[in-house]
Every structure is written in structure tokens, then in C-alpha cells.
């Protein structure tokens, strides 16, 4: 049975969207006869030492304490890898499912250690969206030019880090068509490994059929989510105050944690009409959904909002922006969309548009009834638990046999590392995880590019292979037998030198290296030269990459 590890993290996100996602994943594995053994790797917890615990479902949790500032983060990840090696065999089939973007180094270590593992990554957020308030137009300008200030440098760095992570992952799970298209076109990730799996929730038995289309004296406006800038809470409160000046009888309820002092101050003059509940239990949130007239989600950044899905499941009409992944959640109710002008965003104009849309929906019971029906239909079509489960099961059952040790998207990173090492020539011996491994990788890579359209890359690597052979020659001649460590393996160097000799590549220098190595008493038998396979070569090069020499 394949082991399936969900990597969890103690953070704000774990208490909101990602936490809900993990709960749904547990239900998927419990609700199906999938041949996977689900467990958790909990990182950055508040315990003092590693432990293995069981939760209420009987699922194992491998719980790691937080990284302490007294030692390097790389050491923390290697510590995690070492502990996991006590429970996972090197050749075991295993899937590691990550939900947070900061674990690139850990993923790389895992990939290098477990040749039969697969890494899945779900995009719950993109960091640049928080910096730029989801402004895709601005983002594209930044990544296509030289950074001119600190903000642009940060965005560019976040983009490169995320691209690196996506390239390293074997499968990338996206929660919206917006993100699917974004990482395909802007991050240049292969189409075949991107999978769209919308978030989904079960329909609660405590749902009361929506009756907000009946006229009542005071209208209830509901917001559910974190109280922060990217959620548009400031504009919602200001728009609500405009509604009141227009004579609309309404009250506003905001459910969720966040910067209360900031938003309470904005409610000056209308405190008696605004309620902040803080973060409350799901069963209590249900009561607010059942009582609300409309919902409002003026976010600047969403992937696949659980708040929006919950409103749909309740048939609650809601107003939302056309930002990022939120726009497609309004496919059936375009009249409830508020446009965000990415080229020339004007806060006052946006606030008034939001107020106008709220007033329109609140004043039209027929429109509310229509929107209620349409949103519920979209929920049934796309965002139910069964929709999510079916899509996830299909992904898990899709060609489970491992075809490639590494995603082809990541190979250029290994190319660039080999080139960098040849340029800087650090002190290395002839170990496979050393000088020999770099040469084996370069030669394998050049051969794979033989019939490729990327002729420029092939010629570049051939040029660097010449530089590499010069480097190898210098090391062999200057160090002699001292270049052979106690960890030296004959087969990789045997394979490399016989391959180069047979191909007639840089023959004079290769022959000199060949004869010098023979003088060390090392056998160079061409009969065993074919015993190095692709996975061995790639796994070794990834280990060299992870050394960060």
C-alpha cells in the first residue's frame, strides 16, 4: 500500500482555508477504498521534541517541533528527513502532499532520498498576491522587467521561488481556472502535471432554506473571513456607511479574526449597526448564514474561497469582486460582480461601486431569489464534496506508476547547477556525489537532447562538458590517488569515461584521464559501463544540487 503524507503546518492559514482543505482530504480518504495509507507530517508545532501521535480518526501524525533560530534551516530539514528515514524505506512508494510554499529545500531533500516518491503541491495562495493585492497586470509587468525597487525585488524573488517549487513538484493541484492558466502561461509549468480540483464541502443538515428574498425592515449583510487588507474589509465598511446615508436599513456582521482595532475605528458613528464576532465555531457560523440577507466578499485575492462556497451551499446571494480565482465563482451571477480596475484602481470609486451593487441586490427581492437559485446550482455543479472527491480520486488513480524520477520542468535547474559548479570549480574529489556525478549528468543530458529541438541548450552543455573534462584532468593530475576517497564507487566513473571514449568526445584529454585513472589501480571495464541508469544519474545530481556548494 502506498503511503500518503499530508504535510501540515501550524499557521493562520491552517486555521482557515488550508485547515478546511485538510479536513476535506481526510474525508476523501475515509470515504473511499483508496489503496493509500494516509498519515500527517506536522511541521513547526509547539512541542519540544519529535513524537508520533494518533488523531481521533486513528491517523498517524509525525509531529516535529518548530525550527529554532540557533541552527540553520537546512539542518532542520535534514533533521526531519533523518527522522522520516526511520519510518520510510528508501525504495518505498510514497506520496508527499505539500500545502505550503516555504518547503522547497525539504522537498528537494525528499526527492533525492526517495527514488519512488511523488510530490504533490496544492496552490492555496501565491505570495505576490498579498504584496500586490492580487493585481495580475502589475505582477506581469514586474516579472518581465528588471526590478526597480524593493517591492519589485520581493515580488520577483517570490515568483522565482514559486516557479522553482512548481518545477520540482510531480503534480500541481490548482483550485481555480485562473491559477491553472496563470502557472501554465506565466510560470511555464507543463500542462500534463497541472490538475484542477475545486474545493468542495458537504451540505450541512442544519441549513435553513434561504428566505432573504422576502421583504423585511432591516437587511442583514454578512462577511466571513480574515479581517485584513487583502479581503477588502475596509471598503466593505465604508460602502456599508454609504448605504446607511442612502436610507437603507441594514446591519453588518463580520465573522473572523484579524486586526479588530483598525476596523473598529472605521465603524465610528455606526458601531450600533456593526457586529464583530471574532473567529467562531463552524456550527455557530451556520446561524449567521441562515439569517443573512446577502453576503459580501470584496476580496482582492482568492483561490477558491470556502466562504463563497458556504454561501452558495446556503443559497445566500453574495457580491464579490472579479479578482483572481473569485471571478469564476460568480459564473452564474455576473450581476453580483464588482470590477477591480487593475490599471487605475481608485479606492473611492471602488467603494461606491460596491455600495451601489449592495443597494441593488438589497432592494430587489426578485433578483435575490434568482441569485440564490443560481448560486446553489453552481454549488451543486462544481463545489460539492462529491465533486472534489471525484476529482481527487481521479488524480490519485491516474497512472500511479512512476514514469520519471524528476519532473522535466526541473531538469533545467540541474543544468544550471552543473554549469555553475563548472564555473566556480569547488574542491571536489572523484566521488559520485562529487566530480564524477556532475560529469555523468552532463553526458546523460547531452544524449537526451540529441533529437531535441533545443539545440542551443545541447551546444551549451557540450561546451561546458569540455570545461568539465579540463577540470577533471586537473584534479586527477594534481591530486593523484588522493582524489579517490573511501566512498569512491568505480561504476559511475567507469561508465562516464567509457561513454566519452566510445563517443570520441574530446578524445585527447579523455584518453589522458583514462590512462591516469588506470594507473591508480582502478578497473575501467567497458563491460560494466552500461550499468548506470537514468534514475541513478538524476538522483545523484539532485543530491549534488542539495549540497549548495
Secondary structure as the mmCIF struct_conf table of DSSP 4:
data_model
#
loop_
_struct_conf.conf_type_id
_struct_conf.id
_struct_conf.beg_label_comp_id
_struct_conf.beg_label_asym_id
_struct_conf.beg_label_seq_id
_struct_conf.end_label_comp_id
_struct_conf.end_label_asym_id
_struct_conf.end_label_seq_id
STRN STRN1 UNK A 2 UNK A 9
BEND BEND1 UNK A 11 UNK A 11
HELX_RH_AL_P HELX_RH_AL_P1 UNK A 12 UNK A 15
TURN_TY1_P TURN_TY1_P1 UNK A 16 UNK A 16
HELX_RH_AL_P HELX_RH_AL_P2 UNK A 17 UNK A 30
BEND BEND2 UNK A 31 UNK A 32
BEND BEND3 UNK A 35 UNK A 35
STRN STRN2 UNK A 36 UNK A 45
BEND BEND4 UNK A 46 UNK A 46
BEND BEND5 UNK A 48 UNK A 49
STRN STRN3 UNK A 51 UNK A 54
TURN_TY1_P TURN_TY1_P2 UNK A 56 UNK A 57
BEND BEND6 UNK A 58 UNK A 58
STRN STRN4 UNK A 60 UNK A 65
HELX_LH_PP_P HELX_LH_PP_P1 UNK A 66 UNK A 68
TURN_TY1_P TURN_TY1_P3 UNK A 69 UNK A 70
BEND BEND7 UNK A 71 UNK A 71
HELX_RH_AL_P HELX_RH_AL_P3 UNK A 73 UNK A 85
TURN_TY1_P TURN_TY1_P4 UNK A 86 UNK A 87
BEND BEND8 UNK A 88 UNK A 88
TURN_TY1_P TURN_TY1_P5 UNK A 90 UNK A 91
STRN STRN5 UNK A 94 UNK A 98
TURN_TY1_P TURN_TY1_P6 UNK A 101 UNK A 102
HELX_RH_AL_P HELX_RH_AL_P4 UNK A 104 UNK A 113
TURN_TY1_P TURN_TY1_P7 UNK A 115 UNK A 116
STRN STRN6 UNK A 117 UNK A 122
BEND BEND9 UNK A 124 UNK A 124
HELX_RH_AL_P HELX_RH_AL_P5 UNK A 127 UNK A 131
TURN_TY1_P TURN_TY1_P8 UNK A 132 UNK A 134
HELX_RH_AL_P HELX_RH_AL_P6 UNK A 136 UNK A 143
TURN_TY1_P TURN_TY1_P9 UNK A 144 UNK A 144
BEND BEND10 UNK A 145 UNK A 145
BEND BEND11 UNK A 149 UNK A 149
HELX_RH_AL_P HELX_RH_AL_P7 UNK A 150 UNK A 168
BEND BEND12 UNK A 170 UNK A 170
STRN STRN7 UNK A 171 UNK A 174
BEND BEND13 UNK A 175 UNK A 176
HELX_RH_AL_P HELX_RH_AL_P8 UNK A 177 UNK A 185
TURN_TY1_P TURN_TY1_P10 UNK A 186 UNK A 186
BEND BEND14 UNK A 187 UNK A 187
HELX_RH_3T_P HELX_RH_3T_P1 UNK A 191 UNK A 193
STRN STRN8 UNK A 194 UNK A 196
STRN STRN9 UNK A 201 UNK A 201
HELX_LH_PP_P HELX_LH_PP_P2 UNK A 202 UNK A 204
TURN_TY1_P TURN_TY1_P11 UNK A 205 UNK A 206
HELX_LH_PP_P HELX_LH_PP_P3 UNK A 207 UNK A 210
TURN_TY1_P TURN_TY1_P12 UNK A 212 UNK A 213
BEND BEND15 UNK A 214 UNK A 214
BEND BEND16 UNK A 217 UNK A 218
STRN STRN10 UNK A 219 UNK A 224
BEND BEND17 UNK A 225 UNK A 225
STRN STRN11 UNK A 227 UNK A 227
BEND BEND18 UNK A 228 UNK A 228
HELX_RH_3T_P HELX_RH_3T_P2 UNK A 229 UNK A 231
TURN_TY1_P TURN_TY1_P13 UNK A 232 UNK A 232
HELX_RH_AL_P HELX_RH_AL_P9 UNK A 233 UNK A 245
TURN_TY1_P TURN_TY1_P14 UNK A 246 UNK A 247
STRN STRN12 UNK A 250 UNK A 255
STRN STRN13 UNK A 256 UNK A 256
STRN STRN14 UNK A 258 UNK A 258
HELX_RH_AL_P HELX_RH_AL_P10 UNK A 260 UNK A 266
TURN_TY1_P TURN_TY1_P15 UNK A 267 UNK A 269
HELX_RH_3T_P HELX_RH_3T_P3 UNK A 271 UNK A 273
STRN STRN15 UNK A 274 UNK A 278
BEND BEND19 UNK A 279 UNK A 279
HELX_RH_AL_P HELX_RH_AL_P11 UNK A 282 UNK A 291
BEND BEND20 UNK A 293 UNK A 293
STRN STRN16 UNK A 294 UNK A 297
BEND BEND21 UNK A 300 UNK A 300
BEND BEND22 UNK A 303 UNK A 304
HELX_RH_AL_P HELX_RH_AL_P12 UNK A 306 UNK A 313
TURN_TY1_P TURN_TY1_P16 UNK A 314 UNK A 315
STRN STRN17 UNK A 318 UNK A 321
HELX_RH_3T_P HELX_RH_3T_P4 UNK A 324 UNK A 330
TURN_TY1_P TURN_TY1_P17 UNK A 331 UNK A 332
HELX_RH_3T_P HELX_RH_3T_P5 UNK A 334 UNK A 336
STRN STRN18 UNK A 337 UNK A 338
BEND BEND23 UNK A 342 UNK A 344
HELX_RH_AL_P HELX_RH_AL_P13 UNK A 347 UNK A 362
TURN_TY1_P TURN_TY1_P18 UNK A 363 UNK A 363
HELX_RH_AL_P HELX_RH_AL_P14 UNK A 365 UNK A 378
HELX_RH_PI_P HELX_RH_PI_P1 UNK A 379 UNK A 383
STRN STRN19 UNK A 384 UNK A 384
HELX_RH_AL_P HELX_RH_AL_P15 UNK A 385 UNK A 396
TURN_TY1_P TURN_TY1_P19 UNK A 397 UNK A 397
BEND BEND24 UNK A 398 UNK A 398
BEND BEND25 UNK A 401 UNK A 401
BEND BEND26 UNK A 405 UNK A 406
HELX_RH_AL_P HELX_RH_AL_P16 UNK A 408 UNK A 424
BEND BEND27 UNK A 430 UNK A 430
HELX_RH_PI_P HELX_RH_PI_P2 UNK A 432 UNK A 436
HELX_RH_AL_P HELX_RH_AL_P17 UNK A 437 UNK A 448
TURN_TY1_P TURN_TY1_P20 UNK A 449 UNK A 451
BEND BEND28 UNK A 453 UNK A 453
HELX_RH_AL_P HELX_RH_AL_P18 UNK A 455 UNK A 479
HELX_RH_3T_P HELX_RH_3T_P6 UNK A 480 UNK A 483
TURN_TY1_P TURN_TY1_P21 UNK A 486 UNK A 487
HELX_RH_AL_P HELX_RH_AL_P19 UNK A 490 UNK A 503
TURN_TY1_P TURN_TY1_P22 UNK A 504 UNK A 506
HELX_RH_AL_P HELX_RH_AL_P20 UNK A 507 UNK A 519
TURN_TY1_P TURN_TY1_P23 UNK A 520 UNK A 521
HELX_RH_3T_P HELX_RH_3T_P7 UNK A 526 UNK A 528
TURN_TY1_P TURN_TY1_P24 UNK A 529 UNK A 530
HELX_RH_AL_P HELX_RH_AL_P21 UNK A 534 UNK A 546
TURN_TY1_P TURN_TY1_P25 UNK A 547 UNK A 547
#
